[in-house]
Amino acid sequence: MIDKNRLPGHVAVIMDGNGRWAKKRNLPRAAGHNAGMKAMREIVRRASDLGIGYLTVYAFSTENWKRSVEEVSGIFKLLVMFVTSDLRELKENNVRMNILGDCSKLPEDAKKSVERAVSETESNTGLMFNVALNYGSREEMLNAVKEIAQKYKNEDIELDDISDELMDSCLYTGHLGIPDPDLIIRTSGEKRLSNFLMWQASYSEFVFTDTLWPDFTPEEFERCIEEYQSRDRRFGGRRK
Ligand code: FPP
């Protein structure tokens, strides 16, 4: 059973395995992403019901542009569909949606959809649901370093002002006031971070599962949280 008093404040998920799920069924990869979107919807609902503060999902990385034009445009079409079908429910449930990543390169209709979802939910105070889109951790850190260099050049800060906190505040997550993830879940048996939240994951707990993302259920999500709750987090200190 989950201990509701010790929930992870921020859960981040690497939703992996859509392609393999489709292949196993002799379906096109797009069918895997479509099923993945449905699984994501259920996890957002459960995270919101449980009272989790922040849920971040890795939907599209800066490296995913290497996939076929057809697959890439299919993923962005799904994003538009998700906003069209789910925005009302997100609003009813007091969910705030945000994007982590560089949206300027998104197709126009996808950009419009996310802008609408972000602006229409910005005053909500429940779950903050962050979609990492055209997101890459190295790019995020390079942007932060440039922001800091600019502040130094403008003589707004001195060398000794460059700290963990300043770096935090210059990341996409920092701009939005999102804390570091307590728990990172990756599905499909892969055990890599794949350029996801590399600065923020310094003390995160990792749970890996062999389940392919479209088969990942709210019940398994709860089991991952139970696993997290069984861990002994010391943040580099000693066991109390
Ligand atoms: C990884 O599976 C999944 C993705 C790159 C896309 C994630 C997208 C969704 C879950 C649905 C869409 C949701 C939104 C918000 C757009 P993979 O294709 O890498 O799987 P594979 O490793 O088995 O090939």
Residues whose N, C-alpha, C, O or C-beta is under 5 A from the ligand:
A	BS01	FPP	M15 D16 G17 N18 G19 R20 W21 H33 G36 M37 Y58 A59 I75 L78 L79
